[in-house]
Amino acid sequence: MSPVLYRQATLAKRWGISPRTLERWRWLGQGPAYLKIGGSVAYREDDVLAYEAAQRRVATAETERHLSGPDRFARGIPG
């Protein structure tokens, strides 16, 4: 069975972001893994779902609680 693939425009629509955001993320090495075949970019559904799961947060400050020392001070986080 072939994997489900999302084109850039489809994924951008799914997430409510601009296709250019996905282009920028690829350039910066951010976002989900992707395939580039010829001049076409596609995202495997498994990679999209894994990326979405990794973005799950239970609190806005969740990542801030894990910072310590100079990192907390540099971000202005008391503590």
C-alpha positions in Angstrom: 0.0 0.0 0.0 1.4 3.4 -1.0 1.8 6.0 1.8 -0.6 9.0 1.9 1.1 12.1 0.6 0.2 15.7 1.2 1.2 18.4 -1.3 2.4 21.7 0.1 -0.9 23.5 -0.6 -2.9 20.8 1.0 -0.8 20.7 4.2 -0.8 24.5 4.4 -4.6 24.5 4.2 -4.9 21.7 6.8 -2.9 23.8 9.3 -4.3 27.2 8.2 -0.9 28.6 7.3 0.6 30.0 4.1 2.4 27.6 1.7 5.3 30.1 2.0 5.6 29.3 5.7 6.2 25.6 4.8 8.8 26.8 2.3 10.5 28.9 4.9 10.5 26.0 7.4 12.1 23.7 4.9 14.8 26.3 4.2 15.4 26.7 8.0 15.3 22.9 8.6 12.1 23.2 10.7 8.7 21.6 10.3 7.9 18.0 9.3 10.2 15.8 7.2 9.4 16.0 3.5 10.2 14.3 0.2 11.6 16.1 -2.7 11.3 14.3 -6.0 12.4 16.3 -9.0 10.9 19.7 -8.4 7.9 18.5 -6.3 7.7 18.5 -2.5 5.4 16.1 -0.6 4.8 15.3 3.0 4.1 11.7 4.2 1.0 11.5 6.3 3.0 9.6 9.0 5.5 12.4 9.2 2.7 15.0 9.4 1.0 13.1 12.2 4.3 12.7 14.1 5.0 16.4 13.8 1.6 17.3 15.0 1.9 15.0 18.0 5.3 16.6 18.8 3.7 20.1 18.9 1.2 19.1 21.5 1.3 21.3 24.6 -0.7 21.3 27.8 0.2 24.8 28.9 1.6 27.9 27.2 4.5 28.1 29.6 5.3 24.4 29.3 8.7 24.9 27.7 9.6 27.8 30.0 9.3 25.6 33.1 12.1 23.3 31.7 14.5 26.2 31.3 17.0 26.9 34.1 19.7 29.3 35.0 20.8 31.7 32.3 18.2 30.5 29.8 15.4 31.6 32.2 17.1 34.9 32.9 17.7 35.6 29.2 14.0 35.1 28.5 12.9 37.2 31.5 11.4 34.3 33.3 11.4 34.6 37.1 13.0 32.1 39.1 
